[in-house]
Amino acid sequence: MESEIDFIIEEDGILYPIEIKQNPNVSADETSAFLVLDRLEDKKRGMGAIICMCPQPGALRENVLQIPVWYI
């Protein structure tokens, strides 16, 4: 399991993990480190994302989005 998360945005006790990848082909498996946040008792994990070189935004799974770098 990967053991780092590139960015975490916190708002109102909810943590939004973000991974950055240069590859245009990403998968939800690349966000396995996000599960570490579920162990924090005083915080909740919100929607996560991978910012990448993909052509269009989309869902990788229910709680993980892929976001093209040009989108931000």
Predicted model as a PDB file, atoms N, CA, C, CB and O in Angstrom, pLDDT in the B-factor column:
MODEL        1                                                                  
ATOM      1  N   MET A   1       0.839  -1.180   0.000  1.00 50.00           N  
ATOM      2  CA  MET A   1       0.000   0.000   0.000  1.00 50.00           C  
ATOM      3  C   MET A   1       0.884   1.242   0.000  1.00 50.00           C  
ATOM      4  CB  MET A   1      -0.954  -0.002   1.215  1.00 50.00           C  
ATOM      5  O   MET A   1       1.859   1.328   0.747  1.00 50.00           O  
ATOM      6  N   GLU A   2       0.531   2.188  -0.837  1.00 51.00           N  
ATOM      7  CA  GLU A   2       1.252   3.452  -0.909  1.00 51.00           C  
ATOM      8  C   GLU A   2       1.074   4.195   0.412  1.00 51.00           C  
ATOM      9  CB  GLU A   2       0.753   4.315  -2.106  1.00 51.00           C  
ATOM     10  O   GLU A   2       0.009   4.116   1.024  1.00 51.00           O  
ATOM     11  N   SER A   3       2.095   4.911   0.857  1.00 75.00           N  
ATOM     12  CA  SER A   3       2.029   5.489   2.193  1.00 75.00           C  
ATOM     13  C   SER A   3       2.115   7.010   2.226  1.00 75.00           C  
ATOM     14  CB  SER A   3       3.119   4.927   3.021  1.00 75.00           C  
ATOM     15  O   SER A   3       2.460   7.582   3.260  1.00 75.00           O  
ATOM     16  N   GLU A   4       1.810   7.673   1.119  1.00 91.00           N  
ATOM     17  CA  GLU A   4       1.831   9.127   1.157  1.00 91.00           C  
ATOM     18  C   GLU A   4       0.668   9.697   0.368  1.00 91.00           C  
ATOM     19  CB  GLU A   4       3.154   9.660   0.612  1.00 91.00           C  
ATOM     20  O   GLU A   4       0.165   9.082  -0.572  1.00 91.00           O  
ATOM     21  N   ILE A   5       0.252  10.892   0.778  1.00 96.00           N  
ATOM     22  CA  ILE A   5      -0.804  11.637   0.102  1.00 96.00           C  
ATOM     23  C   ILE A   5      -0.206  12.994  -0.224  1.00 96.00           C  
ATOM     24  CB  ILE A   5      -2.120  11.762   0.988  1.00 96.00           C  
ATOM     25  O   ILE A   5       0.373  13.640   0.650  1.00 96.00           O  
ATOM     26  N   ASP A   6      -0.336  13.434  -1.466  1.00 97.00           N  
ATOM     27  CA  ASP A   6       0.316  14.681  -1.877  1.00 97.00           C  
ATOM     28  C   ASP A   6      -0.255  15.914  -1.176  1.00 97.00           C  
ATOM     29  CB  ASP A   6       0.191  14.851  -3.372  1.00 97.00           C  
ATOM     30  O   ASP A   6       0.505  16.757  -0.698  1.00 97.00           O  
ATOM     31  N   PHE A   7      -1.558  16.028  -1.110  1.00 96.00           N  
ATOM     32  CA  PHE A   7      -2.210  17.165  -0.457  1.00 96.00           C  
ATOM     33  C   PHE A   7      -3.438  16.688   0.298  1.00 96.00           C  
ATOM     34  CB  PHE A   7      -2.599  18.250  -1.488  1.00 96.00           C  
ATOM     35  O   PHE A   7      -4.086  15.721  -0.101  1.00 96.00           O  
ATOM     36  N   ILE A   8      -3.751  17.371   1.387  1.00 97.00           N  
ATOM     37  CA  ILE A   8      -4.995  17.138   2.110  1.00 97.00           C  
ATOM     38  C   ILE A   8      -5.603  18.505   2.400  1.00 97.00           C  
ATOM     39  CB  ILE A   8      -4.758  16.312   3.438  1.00 97.00           C  
ATOM     40  O   ILE A   8      -4.981  19.352   3.041  1.00 97.00           O  
ATOM     41  N   ILE A   9      -6.804  18.702   1.926  1.00 97.00           N  
ATOM     42  CA  ILE A   9      -7.531  19.934   2.222  1.00 97.00           C  
ATOM     43  C   ILE A   9      -8.516  19.610   3.338  1.00 97.00           C  
ATOM     44  CB  ILE A   9      -8.268  20.506   0.942  1.00 97.00           C  
ATOM     45  O   ILE A   9      -9.265  18.636   3.253  1.00 97.00           O  
ATOM     46  N   GLU A  10      -8.511  20.432   4.384  1.00 97.00           N  
ATOM     47  CA  GLU A  10      -9.439  20.213   5.494  1.00 97.00           C  
ATOM     48  C   GLU A  10     -10.445  21.349   5.546  1.00 97.00           C  
ATOM     49  CB  GLU A  10      -8.679  20.097   6.840  1.00 97.00           C  
ATOM     50  O   GLU A  10     -10.085  22.525   5.485  1.00 97.00           O  
ATOM     51  N   GLU A  11     -11.708  20.979   5.659  1.00 97.00           N  
ATOM     52  CA  GLU A  11     -12.767  21.972   5.813  1.00 97.00           C  
ATOM     53  C   GLU A  11     -13.830  21.397   6.740  1.00 97.00           C  
ATOM     54  CB  GLU A  11     -13.382  22.370   4.429  1.00 97.00           C  
ATOM     55  O   GLU A  11     -14.402  20.343   6.463  1.00 97.00           O  
ATOM     56  N   ASP A  12     -14.090  22.093   7.839  1.00 95.00           N  
ATOM     57  CA  ASP A  12     -15.118  21.687   8.803  1.00 95.00           C  
ATOM     58  C   ASP A  12     -14.947  20.250   9.287  1.00 95.00           C  
ATOM     59  CB  ASP A  12     -16.487  21.848   8.188  1.00 95.00           C  
ATOM     60  O   ASP A  12     -15.930  19.521   9.417  1.00 95.00           O  
ATOM     61  N   GLY A  13     -13.718  19.840   9.553  1.00 93.00           N  
ATOM     62  CA  GLY A  13     -13.453  18.505  10.071  1.00 93.00           C  
ATOM     63  C   GLY A  13     -13.486  17.396   9.035  1.00 93.00           C  
ATOM     64  O   GLY A  13     -13.377  16.221   9.383  1.00 93.00           O  
ATOM     65  N   ILE A  14     -13.635  17.756   7.766  1.00 97.00           N  
ATOM     66  CA  ILE A  14     -13.621  16.772   6.683  1.00 97.00           C  
ATOM     67  C   ILE A  14     -12.322  16.916   5.904  1.00 97.00           C  
ATOM     68  CB  ILE A  14     -14.852  16.947   5.743  1.00 97.00           C  
ATOM     69  O   ILE A  14     -11.926  18.019   5.529  1.00 97.00           O  
ATOM     70  N   LEU A  15     -11.667  15.788   5.668  1.00 98.00           N  
ATOM     71  CA  LEU A  15     -10.393  15.765   4.954  1.00 98.00           C  
ATOM     72  C   LEU A  15     -10.612  15.333   3.510  1.00 98.00           C  
ATOM     73  CB  LEU A  15      -9.389  14.824   5.654  1.00 98.00           C  
ATOM     74  O   LEU A  15     -11.238  14.305   3.249  1.00 98.00           O  
ATOM     75  N   TYR A  16     -10.095  16.120   2.579  1.00 98.00           N  
ATOM     76  CA  TYR A  16     -10.208  15.840   1.154  1.00 98.00           C  
ATOM     77  C   TYR A  16      -8.806  15.542   0.611  1.00 98.00           C  
ATOM     78  CB  TYR A  16     -10.872  17.041   0.390  1.00 98.00           C  
ATOM     79  O   TYR A  16      -8.027  16.467   0.381  1.00 98.00           O  
ATOM     80  N   PRO A  17      -8.483  14.277   0.408  1.00 98.00           N  
ATOM     81  CA  PRO A  17      -7.143  13.914  -0.051  1.00 98.00           C  
ATOM     82  C   PRO A  17      -6.993  14.099  -1.560  1.00 98.00           C  
ATOM     83  CB  PRO A  17      -6.831  12.471   0.328  1.00 98.00           C  
ATOM     84  O   PRO A  17      -7.920  13.845  -2.328  1.00 98.00           O  
ATOM     85  N   ILE A  18      -5.808  14.545  -1.964  1.00 98.00           N  
ATOM     86  CA  ILE A  18      -5.518  14.779  -3.378  1.00 98.00           C  
ATOM     87  C   ILE A  18      -4.167  14.163  -3.724  1.00 98.00           C  
ATOM     88  CB  ILE A  18      -5.530  16.300  -3.706  1.00 98.00           C  
ATOM     89  O   ILE A  18      -3.172  14.375  -3.031  1.00 98.00           O  
ATOM     90  N   GLU A  19      -4.157  13.417  -4.782  1.00 97.00           N  
ATOM     91  CA  GLU A  19      -2.939  12.811  -5.315  1.00 97.00           C  
ATOM     92  C   GLU A  19      -2.657  13.488  -6.660  1.00 97.00           C  
ATOM     93  CB  GLU A  19      -3.085  11.233  -5.469  1.00 97.00           C  
ATOM     94  O   GLU A  19      -3.592  13.809  -7.394  1.00 97.00           O  
ATOM     95  N   ILE A  20      -1.398  13.703  -6.985  1.00 96.00           N  
ATOM     96  CA  ILE A  20      -1.016  14.305  -8.263  1.00 96.00           C  
ATOM     97  C   ILE A  20      -0.171  13.302  -9.028  1.00 96.00           C  
ATOM     98  CB  ILE A  20      -0.240  15.647  -8.056  1.00 96.00           C  
ATOM     99  O   ILE A  20       0.824  12.786  -8.519  1.00 96.00           O  
ATOM    100  N   LYS A  21      -0.587  13.034 -10.265  1.00 96.00           N  
ATOM    101  CA  LYS A  21       0.122  12.084 -11.119  1.00 96.00           C  
ATOM    102  C   LYS A  21       0.352  12.719 -12.488  1.00 96.00           C  
ATOM    103  CB  LYS A  21      -0.675  10.751 -11.253  1.00 96.00           C  
ATOM    104  O   LYS A  21      -0.501  13.451 -12.988  1.00 96.00           O  
ATOM    105  N   GLN A  22       1.486  12.441 -13.081  1.00 94.00           N  
ATOM    106  CA  GLN A  22       1.786  12.961 -14.408  1.00 94.00           C  
ATOM    107  C   GLN A  22       1.155  12.102 -15.499  1.00 94.00           C  
ATOM    108  CB  GLN A  22       3.292  13.043 -14.612  1.00 94.00           C  
ATOM    109  O   GLN A  22       0.943  12.573 -16.617  1.00 94.00           O  
ATOM    110  N   ASN A  23       0.862  10.876 -15.187  1.00 93.00           N  
ATOM    111  CA  ASN A  23       0.319   9.923 -16.138  1.00 93.00           C  
ATOM    112  C   ASN A  23      -1.116  10.297 -16.541  1.00 93.00           C  
ATOM    113  CB  ASN A  23       0.354   8.512 -15.544  1.00 93.00           C  
ATOM    114  O   ASN A  23      -1.892  10.708 -15.679  1.00 93.00           O  
ATOM    115  N   PRO A  24      -1.489  10.169 -17.806  1.00 93.00           N  
ATOM    116  CA  PRO A  24      -2.876  10.420 -18.208  1.00 93.00           C  
ATOM    117  C   PRO A  24      -3.813   9.253 -17.876  1.00 93.00           C  
ATOM    118  CB  PRO A  24      -2.933  10.705 -19.695  1.00 93.00           C  
ATOM    119  O   PRO A  24      -5.032   9.426 -17.852  1.00 93.00           O  
ATOM    120  N   ASN A  25      -3.255   8.082 -17.622  1.00 94.00           N  
ATOM    121  CA  ASN A  25      -4.055   6.892 -17.306  1.00 94.00           C  
ATOM    122  C   ASN A  25      -3.883   6.552 -15.830  1.00 94.00           C  
ATOM    123  CB  ASN A  25      -3.642   5.681 -18.202  1.00 94.00           C  
ATOM    124  O   ASN A  25      -2.874   5.967 -15.435  1.00 94.00           O  
ATOM    125  N   VAL A  26      -4.863   6.916 -15.023  1.00 95.00           N  
ATOM    126  CA  VAL A  26      -4.782   6.677 -13.589  1.00 95.00           C  
ATOM    127  C   VAL A  26      -5.897   5.723 -13.169  1.00 95.00           C  
ATOM    128  CB  VAL A  26      -4.871   8.008 -12.802  1.00 95.00           C  
ATOM    129  O   VAL A  26      -6.871   5.524 -13.895  1.00 95.00           O  
ATOM    130  N   SER A  27      -5.735   5.140 -11.987  1.00 93.00           N  
ATOM    131  CA  SER A  27      -6.765   4.250 -11.462  1.00 93.00           C  
ATOM    132  C   SER A  27      -7.003   4.571  -9.987  1.00 93.00           C  
ATOM    133  CB  SER A  27      -6.358   2.758 -11.645  1.00 93.00           C  
ATOM    134  O   SER A  27      -6.161   5.179  -9.327  1.00 93.00           O  
ATOM    135  N   ALA A  28      -8.138   4.161  -9.495  1.00 91.00           N  
ATOM    136  CA  ALA A  28      -8.483   4.386  -8.091  1.00 91.00           C  
ATOM    137  C   ALA A  28      -7.511   3.669  -7.165  1.00 91.00           C  
ATOM    138  CB  ALA A  28      -9.913   3.920  -7.811  1.00 91.00           C  
ATOM    139  O   ALA A  28      -7.346   4.073  -6.014  1.00 91.00           O  
ATOM    140  N   ASP A  29      -6.865   2.611  -7.649  1.00 92.00           N  
ATOM    141  CA  ASP A  29      -5.891   1.885  -6.826  1.00 92.00           C  
ATOM    142  C   ASP A  29      -4.746   2.783  -6.373  1.00 92.00           C  
ATOM    143  CB  ASP A  29      -5.334   0.696  -7.597  1.00 92.00           C  
ATOM    144  O   ASP A  29      -4.114   2.514  -5.352  1.00 92.00           O  
ATOM    145  N   GLU A  30      -4.476   3.850  -7.126  1.00 93.00           N  
ATOM    146  CA  GLU A  30      -3.389   4.766  -6.784  1.00 93.00           C  
ATOM    147  C   GLU A  30      -3.738   5.665  -5.600  1.00 93.00           C  
ATOM    148  CB  GLU A  30      -3.036   5.620  -7.986  1.00 93.00           C  
ATOM    149  O   GLU A  30      -2.925   6.492  -5.186  1.00 93.00           O  
ATOM    150  N   THR A  31      -4.924   5.508  -5.065  1.00 94.00           N  
ATOM    151  CA  THR A  31      -5.344   6.305  -3.907  1.00 94.00           C  
ATOM    152  C   THR A  31      -5.488   5.453  -2.648  1.00 94.00           C  
ATOM    153  CB  THR A  31      -6.665   7.008  -4.207  1.00 94.00           C  
ATOM    154  O   THR A  31      -6.195   5.836  -1.715  1.00 94.00           O  
ATOM    155  N   SER A  32      -4.831   4.319  -2.619  1.00 93.00           N  
ATOM    156  CA  SER A  32      -4.955   3.421  -1.456  1.00 93.00           C  
ATOM    157  C   SER A  32      -4.513   4.096  -0.157  1.00 93.00           C  
ATOM    158  CB  SER A  32      -4.127   2.153  -1.679  1.00 93.00           C  
ATOM    159  O   SER A  32      -5.006   3.741   0.914  1.00 93.00           O  
ATOM    160  N   ALA A  33      -3.608   5.049  -0.229  1.00 94.00           N  
ATOM    161  CA  ALA A  33      -3.164   5.756   0.980  1.00 94.00           C  
ATOM    162  C   ALA A  33      -4.290   6.577   1.608  1.00 94.00           C  
ATOM    163  CB  ALA A  33      -1.985   6.670   0.651  1.00 94.00           C  
ATOM    164  O   ALA A  33      -4.222   6.903   2.793  1.00 94.00           O  
ATOM    165  N   PHE A  34      -5.317   6.914   0.838  1.00 95.00           N  
ATOM    166  CA  PHE A  34      -6.435   7.690   1.372  1.00 95.00           C  
ATOM    167  C   PHE A  34      -7.114   6.959   2.529  1.00 95.00           C  
ATOM    168  CB  PHE A  34      -7.454   7.985   0.268  1.00 95.00           C  
ATOM    169  O   PHE A  34      -7.692   7.596   3.410  1.00 95.00           O  
ATOM    170  N   LEU A  35      -7.047   5.635   2.532  1.00 94.00           N  
ATOM    171  CA  LEU A  35      -7.700   4.841   3.578  1.00 94.00           C  
ATOM    172  C   LEU A  35      -7.124   5.110   4.966  1.00 94.00           C  
ATOM    173  CB  LEU A  35      -7.575   3.366   3.257  1.00 94.00           C  
ATOM    174  O   LEU A  35      -7.802   4.886   5.969  1.00 94.00           O  
ATOM    175  N   VAL A  36      -5.893   5.582   5.035  1.00 94.00           N  
ATOM    176  CA  VAL A  36      -5.269   5.910   6.317  1.00 94.00           C  
ATOM    177  C   VAL A  36      -6.095   6.971   7.053  1.00 94.00           C  
ATOM    178  CB  VAL A  36      -3.816   6.408   6.102  1.00 94.00           C  
ATOM    179  O   VAL A  36      -6.161   6.973   8.282  1.00 94.00           O  
ATOM    180  N   LEU A  37      -6.711   7.853   6.301  1.00 95.00           N  
ATOM    181  CA  LEU A  37      -7.498   8.924   6.912  1.00 95.00           C  
ATOM    182  C   LEU A  37      -8.732   8.402   7.632  1.00 95.00           C  
ATOM    183  CB  LEU A  37      -7.913   9.923   5.861  1.00 95.00           C  
ATOM    184  O   LEU A  37      -9.247   9.064   8.533  1.00 95.00           O  
ATOM    185  N   ASP A  38      -9.208   7.234   7.250  1.00 94.00           N  
ATOM    186  CA  ASP A  38     -10.385   6.645   7.907  1.00 94.00           C  
ATOM    187  C   ASP A  38     -10.104   6.247   9.350  1.00 94.00           C  
ATOM    188  CB  ASP A  38     -10.863   5.427   7.130  1.00 94.00           C  
ATOM    189  O   ASP A  38     -11.036   6.048  10.128  1.00 94.00           O  
ATOM    190  N   ARG A  39      -8.844   6.130   9.712  1.00 94.00           N  
ATOM    191  CA  ARG A  39      -8.472   5.739  11.080  1.00 94.00           C  
ATOM    192  C   ARG A  39      -8.488   6.910  12.059  1.00 94.00           C  
ATOM    193  CB  ARG A  39      -7.096   5.108  11.077  1.00 94.00           C  
ATOM    194  O   ARG A  39      -8.396   6.704  13.269  1.00 94.00           O  
ATOM    195  N   LEU A  40      -8.602   8.125  11.554  1.00 93.00           N  
ATOM    196  CA  LEU A  40      -8.630   9.303  12.423  1.00 93.00           C  
ATOM    197  C   LEU A  40     -10.017   9.444  13.033  1.00 93.00           C  
ATOM    198  CB  LEU A  40      -8.244  10.588  11.638  1.00 93.00           C  
ATOM    199  O   LEU A  40     -11.002   9.633  12.319  1.00 93.00           O  
ATOM    200  N   GLU A  41     -10.087   9.351  14.344  1.00 91.00           N  
ATOM    201  CA  GLU A  41     -11.385   9.325  15.018  1.00 91.00           C  
ATOM    202  C   GLU A  41     -12.104  10.670  15.012  1.00 91.00           C  
ATOM    203  CB  GLU A  41     -11.205   8.870  16.431  1.00 91.00           C  
ATOM    204  O   GLU A  41     -13.334  10.706  15.015  1.00 91.00           O  
ATOM    205  N   ASP A  42     -11.366  11.769  15.005  1.00 93.00           N  
ATOM    206  CA  ASP A  42     -12.007  13.078  15.094  1.00 93.00           C  
ATOM    207  C   ASP A  42     -12.212  13.752  13.738  1.00 93.00           C  
ATOM    208  CB  ASP A  42     -11.190  13.974  15.973  1.00 93.00           C  
ATOM    209  O   ASP A  42     -12.634  14.908  13.683  1.00 93.00           O  
ATOM    210  N   LYS A  43     -11.920  13.050  12.650  1.00 95.00           N  
ATOM    211  CA  LYS A  43     -12.064  13.599  11.297  1.00 95.00           C  
ATOM    212  C   LYS A  43     -12.810  12.606  10.418  1.00 95.00           C  
ATOM    213  CB  LYS A  43     -10.678  13.933  10.681  1.00 95.00           C  
ATOM    214  O   LYS A  43     -12.855  11.411  10.710  1.00 95.00           O  
ATOM    215  N   LYS A  44     -13.384  13.104   9.358  1.00 96.00           N  
ATOM    216  CA  LYS A  44     -14.022  12.251   8.356  1.00 96.00           C  
ATOM    217  C   LYS A  44     -13.321  12.489   7.019  1.00 96.00           C  
ATOM    218  CB  LYS A  44     -15.567  12.544   8.250  1.00 96.00           C  
ATOM    219  O   LYS A  44     -12.795  13.571   6.757  1.00 96.00           O  
ATOM    220  N   ARG A  45     -13.329  11.461   6.191  1.00 97.00           N  
ATOM    221  CA  ARG A  45     -12.725  11.593   4.857  1.00 97.00           C  
ATOM    222  C   ARG A  45     -13.822  11.928   3.862  1.00 97.00           C  
ATOM    223  CB  ARG A  45     -11.974  10.283   4.436  1.00 97.00           C  
ATOM    224  O   ARG A  45     -14.850  11.253   3.793  1.00 97.00           O  
ATOM    225  N   GLY A  46     -13.585  12.982   3.093  1.00 97.00           N  
ATOM    226  CA  GLY A  46     -14.520  13.379   2.049  1.00 97.00           C  
ATOM    227  C   GLY A  46     -14.064  12.846   0.700  1.00 97.00           C  
ATOM    228  O   GLY A  46     -13.254  11.922   0.626  1.00 97.00           O  
ATOM    229  N   MET A  47     -14.581  13.428  -0.344  1.00 97.00           N  
ATOM    230  CA  MET A  47     -14.244  13.055  -1.712  1.00 97.00           C  
ATOM    231  C   MET A  47     -12.752  13.252  -1.947  1.00 97.00           C  
ATOM    232  CB  MET A  47     -15.068  13.879  -2.726  1.00 97.00           C  
ATOM    233  O   MET A  47     -12.186  14.280  -1.574  1.00 97.00           O  
ATOM    234  N   GLY A  48     -12.127  12.270  -2.561  1.00 97.00           N  
ATOM    235  CA  GLY A  48     -10.726  12.362  -2.914  1.00 97.00           C  
ATOM    236  C   GLY A  48     -10.586  12.599  -4.407  1.00 97.00           C  
ATOM    237  O   GLY A  48     -11.555  12.487  -5.157  1.00 97.00           O  
ATOM    238  N   ALA A  49      -9.367  12.931  -4.835  1.00 97.00           N  
ATOM    239  CA  ALA A  49      -9.147  13.198  -6.252  1.00 97.00           C  
ATOM    240  C   ALA A  49      -7.714  12.896  -6.648  1.00 97.00           C  
ATOM    241  CB  ALA A  49      -9.485  14.644  -6.581  1.00 97.00           C  
ATOM    242  O   ALA A  49      -6.786  12.950  -5.842  1.00 97.00           O  
ATOM    243  N   ILE A  50      -7.577  12.575  -7.934  1.00 97.00           N  
ATOM    244  CA  ILE A  50      -6.258  12.496  -8.566  1.00 97.00           C  
ATOM    245  C   ILE A  50      -6.234  13.582  -9.628  1.00 97.00           C  
ATOM    246  CB  ILE A  50      -5.970  11.056  -9.186  1.00 97.00           C  
ATOM    247  O   ILE A  50      -7.053  13.577 -10.548  1.00 97.00           O  
ATOM    248  N   ILE A  51      -5.304  14.505  -9.504  1.00 98.00           N  
ATOM    249  CA  ILE A  51      -5.086  15.511 -10.537  1.00 98.00           C  
ATOM    250  C   ILE A  51      -4.046  14.922 -11.476  1.00 98.00           C  
ATOM    251  CB  ILE A  51      -4.621  16.907  -9.932  1.00 98.00           C  
ATOM    252  O   ILE A  51      -2.967  14.515 -11.047  1.00 98.00           O  
ATOM    253  N   CYS A  52      -4.382  14.881 -12.770  1.00 97.00           N  
ATOM    254  CA  CYS A  52      -3.506  14.182 -13.709  1.00 97.00           C  
ATOM    255  C   CYS A  52      -3.614  14.789 -15.112  1.00 97.00           C  
ATOM    256  CB  CYS A  52      -3.853  12.681 -13.750  1.00 97.00           C  
ATOM    257  O   CYS A  52      -4.250  15.825 -15.306  1.00 97.00           O  
ATOM    258  N   MET A  53      -2.999  14.143 -16.060  1.00 97.00           N  
ATOM    259  CA  MET A  53      -2.976  14.599 -17.444  1.00 97.00           C  
ATOM    260  C   MET A  53      -4.107  13.967 -18.267  1.00 97.00           C  
ATOM    261  CB  MET A  53      -1.623  14.278 -18.077  1.00 97.00           C  
ATOM    262  O   MET A  53      -4.034  13.938 -19.495  1.00 97.00           O  
ATOM    263  N   CYS A  54      -5.137  13.468 -17.605  1.00 96.00           N  
ATOM    264  CA  CYS A  54      -6.262  12.837 -18.306  1.00 96.00           C  
ATOM    265  C   CYS A  54      -6.994  13.888 -19.162  1.00 96.00           C  
ATOM    266  CB  CYS A  54      -7.250  12.172 -17.283  1.00 96.00           C  
ATOM    267  O   CYS A  54      -6.930  15.080 -18.861  1.00 96.00           O  
ATOM    268  N   PRO A  55      -7.681  13.456 -20.213  1.00 95.00           N  
ATOM    269  CA  PRO A  55      -8.351  14.414 -21.100  1.00 95.00           C  
ATOM    270  C   PRO A  55      -9.636  15.018 -20.530  1.00 95.00           C  
ATOM    271  CB  PRO A  55      -8.668  13.745 -22.394  1.00 95.00           C  
ATOM    272  O   PRO A  55      -9.974  16.155 -20.859  1.00 95.00           O  
ATOM    273  N   GLN A  56     -10.357  14.282 -19.684  1.00 95.00           N  
ATOM    274  CA  GLN A  56     -11.641  14.752 -19.160  1.00 95.00           C  
ATOM    275  C   GLN A  56     -11.784  14.390 -17.687  1.00 95.00           C  
ATOM    276  CB  GLN A  56     -12.807  14.158 -19.968  1.00 95.00           C  
ATOM    277  O   GLN A  56     -11.207  13.397 -17.244  1.00 95.00           O  
ATOM    278  N   PRO A  57     -12.548  15.182 -16.910  1.00 97.00           N  
ATOM    279  CA  PRO A  57     -12.831  14.803 -15.531  1.00 97.00           C  
ATOM    280  C   PRO A  57     -13.774  13.604 -15.497  1.00 97.00           C  
ATOM    281  CB  PRO A  57     -13.438  15.989 -14.755  1.00 97.00           C  
ATOM    282  O   PRO A  57     -14.519  13.354 -16.444  1.00 97.00           O  
ATOM    283  N   GLY A  58     -13.727  12.877 -14.401  1.00 96.00           N  
ATOM    284  CA  GLY A  58     -14.619  11.731 -14.261  1.00 96.00           C  
ATOM    285  C   GLY A  58     -14.441  11.062 -12.919  1.00 96.00           C  
ATOM    286  O   GLY A  58     -13.550  11.419 -12.148  1.00 96.00           O  
ATOM    287  N   ALA A  59     -15.285  10.096 -12.644  1.00 97.00           N  
ATOM    288  CA  ALA A  59     -15.222   9.340 -11.395  1.00 97.00           C  
ATOM    289  C   ALA A  59     -14.420   8.065 -11.597  1.00 97.00           C  
ATOM    290  CB  ALA A  59     -16.637   9.009 -10.882  1.00 97.00           C  
ATOM    291  O   ALA A  59     -14.655   7.315 -12.545  1.00 97.00           O  
ATOM    292  N   LEU A  60     -13.471   7.826 -10.700  1.00 96.00           N  
ATOM    293  CA  LEU A  60     -12.712   6.576 -10.715  1.00 96.00           C  
ATOM    294  C   LEU A  60     -13.393   5.526  -9.844  1.00 96.00           C  
ATOM    295  CB  LEU A  60     -11.268   6.813 -10.234  1.00 96.00           C  
ATOM    296  O   LEU A  60     -13.292   4.326 -10.098  1.00 96.00           O  
ATOM    297  N   ARG A  61     -14.075   5.991  -8.831  1.00 94.00           N  
ATOM    298  CA  ARG A  61     -14.957   5.185  -7.986  1.00 94.00           C  
ATOM    299  C   ARG A  61     -15.865   6.160  -7.261  1.00 94.00           C  
ATOM    300  CB  ARG A  61     -14.147   4.273  -6.971  1.00 94.00           C  
ATOM    301  O   ARG A  61     -15.769   7.370  -7.466  1.00 94.00           O  
ATOM    302  N   GLU A  62     -16.730   5.654  -6.431  1.00 92.00           N  
ATOM    303  CA  GLU A  62     -17.750   6.495  -5.805  1.00 92.00           C  
ATOM    304  C   GLU A  62     -17.184   7.732  -5.105  1.00 92.00           C  
ATOM    305  CB  GLU A  62     -18.528   5.680  -4.814  1.00 92.00           C  
ATOM    306  O   GLU A  62     -17.797   8.799  -5.151  1.00 92.00           O  
ATOM    307  N   ASN A  63     -16.034   7.604  -4.466  1.00 95.00           N  
ATOM    308  CA  ASN A  63     -15.494   8.716  -3.678  1.00 95.00           C  
ATOM    309  C   ASN A  63     -14.128   9.212  -4.164  1.00 95.00           C  
ATOM    310  CB  ASN A  63     -15.382   8.300  -2.239  1.00 95.00           C  
ATOM    311  O   ASN A  63     -13.390   9.843  -3.408  1.00 95.00           O  
ATOM    312  N   VAL A  64     -13.795   8.924  -5.433  1.00 97.00           N  
ATOM    313  CA  VAL A  64     -12.519   9.385  -5.995  1.00 97.00           C  
ATOM    314  C   VAL A  64     -12.748   9.884  -7.422  1.00 97.00           C  
ATOM    315  CB  VAL A  64     -11.449   8.242  -5.976  1.00 97.00           C  
ATOM    316  O   VAL A  64     -13.270   9.162  -8.271  1.00 97.00           O  
ATOM    317  N   LEU A  65     -12.350  11.129  -7.665  1.00 97.00           N  
ATOM    318  CA  LEU A  65     -12.466  11.725  -8.989  1.00 97.00           C  
ATOM    319  C   LEU A  65     -11.106  11.795  -9.669  1.00 97.00           C  
ATOM    320  CB  LEU A  65     -13.084  13.121  -8.896  1.00 97.00           C  
ATOM    321  O   LEU A  65     -10.070  11.845  -9.007  1.00 97.00           O  
ATOM    322  N   GLN A  66     -11.121  11.797 -11.001  1.00 97.00           N  
ATOM    323  CA  GLN A  66      -9.919  12.181 -11.742  1.00 97.00           C  
ATOM    324  C   GLN A  66     -10.192  13.578 -12.284  1.00 97.00           C  
ATOM    325  CB  GLN A  66      -9.571  11.146 -12.909  1.00 97.00           C  
ATOM    326  O   GLN A  66     -11.245  13.840 -12.865  1.00 97.00           O  
ATOM    327  N   ILE A  67      -9.230  14.463 -12.084  1.00 97.00           N  
ATOM    328  CA  ILE A  67      -9.394  15.850 -12.501  1.00 97.00           C  
ATOM    329  C   ILE A  67      -8.224  16.226 -13.397  1.00 97.00           C  
ATOM    330  CB  ILE A  67      -9.487  16.805 -11.272  1.00 97.00           C  
ATOM    331  O   ILE A  67      -7.073  16.148 -12.968  1.00 97.00           O  
ATOM    332  N   PRO A  68      -8.496  16.633 -14.635  1.00 97.00           N  
ATOM    333  CA  PRO A  68      -7.408  17.039 -15.524  1.00 97.00           C  
ATOM    334  C   PRO A  68      -6.716  18.291 -14.986  1.00 97.00           C  
ATOM    335  CB  PRO A  68      -7.940  17.293 -16.950  1.00 97.00           C  
ATOM    336  O   PRO A  68      -7.363  19.181 -14.436  1.00 97.00           O  
ATOM    337  N   VAL A  69      -5.425  18.345 -15.148  1.00 96.00           N  
ATOM    338  CA  VAL A  69      -4.673  19.506 -14.646  1.00 96.00           C  
ATOM    339  C   VAL A  69      -5.171  20.791 -15.313  1.00 96.00           C  
ATOM    340  CB  VAL A  69      -3.150  19.324 -14.901  1.00 96.00           C  
ATOM    341  O   VAL A  69      -5.164  21.845 -14.678  1.00 96.00           O  
ATOM    342  N   TRP A  70      -5.595  20.730 -16.555  1.00 94.00           N  
ATOM    343  CA  TRP A  70      -6.096  21.923 -17.231  1.00 94.00           C  
ATOM    344  C   TRP A  70      -7.407  22.406 -16.633  1.00 94.00           C  
ATOM    345  CB  TRP A  70      -6.277  21.648 -18.707  1.00 94.00           C  
ATOM    346  O   TRP A  70      -7.792  23.558 -16.835  1.00 94.00           O  
ATOM    347  N   TYR A  71      -8.100  21.538 -15.897  1.00 92.00           N  
ATOM    348  CA  TYR A  71      -9.395  21.872 -15.302  1.00 92.00           C  
ATOM    349  C   TYR A  71      -9.257  22.839 -14.129  1.00 92.00           C  
ATOM    350  CB  TYR A  71     -10.099  20.606 -14.842  1.00 92.00           C  
ATOM    351  O   TYR A  71     -10.188  23.578 -13.807  1.00 92.00           O  
ATOM    352  N   ILE A  72      -8.097  22.823 -13.500  1.00 88.00           N  
ATOM    353  CA  ILE A  72      -7.909  23.691 -12.340  1.00 88.00           C  
ATOM    354  C   ILE A  72      -7.103  24.899 -12.751  1.00 88.00           C  
ATOM    355  CB  ILE A  72      -7.214  22.941 -11.185  1.00 88.00           C  
ATOM    356  O   ILE A  72      -6.826  25.766 -11.923  1.00 88.00           O  
TER     357      ILE A  72                                                      
ENDMDL                                                                          
END                                                                             
